Amino acid sequence: MNKTSKLNGRILVTGANGFVGTHLLPRLSEISDRNVCHSGVVRHPDVVDDALVGSWSFRACDLTDETAVNQLISDLKPSTIVHLAAQSSVSRSLGSSADDTWTTNFCGTLYLAEAVARHCPNSTFLFSSTAEVYGTSFNQGATSEDTPARPQTPYSRSKLACEMMLADVLPESCKLIITRPTNHSGHGQSTQFVLPSFAHQIAELEQAGVPGTINVGNLDVERDFIHVEDVINAMCGLLLNSHALPR
């Protein structure tokens, strides 16, 4: 990453108080114009970590509210948008929760894309997708960006649909960056995800000082994990070098 480069203009991050957002915002502050007040979009501004307040202001916005999203982008007209907000649990997306996953992930992204196209068409838009879109292609070995996407869950299908929609809805003048990170973990991740769940259960047993059982799910599944800071490094590097990326 070129540490001497800076992002110009206002940055808007959706899901700013989520797991990745809380790691990303401080890093974006380091590589952006400190004279600009950047914006984080959250559902409930009263749960924002005080450590994030400074060069960032926070706006409550339900991304599934088309009118509210349009007003948000009209007011702020950001130069850079990092779209992290999503229903990101694969297990939660299954069954009766599939509708909520599609509404949150696809509709929220569609309304954001339409507003960006309308009010700041020359911006850079980074969308956080997922390696889950490759689905059954993982059974064929290592994947690359050219590997066919064969998603298996409502979560991964909604993310792939967002990728295709963004390419259609955002204007050519907007620089679209799509990332497909694999499982990532680190400090502050919810215990609904596997590594924090293991760590939480171990800590509880150690505190109790008695033998116990750890619920681990299916251990026959092979998974790749990366640290959240590696994801942040990649996102910041892409944003700083977006001028060199093909449209």
Protein Blocks (a to p, Z undefined) as FASTA:
>chain_A
ZZkbccedjdddehklgmklmmmmmmmmmmmcfkbccddddfblmlccfklgcjbccddd
dfklmklmmmmmmmnopabdcdfbccfbfklmgojllmmmmmmmmmmmmmmmmmmmmmmm
mbccdddddfklnmmmmmnoccdfklccddfbfklmmmmmmmmmmmmmpcfklccddddd
dddddehiafkbmklmmmmmmmmmmmnopacdddebjakbccddddfklmmmmmmmmmmm
mmmpcZZ
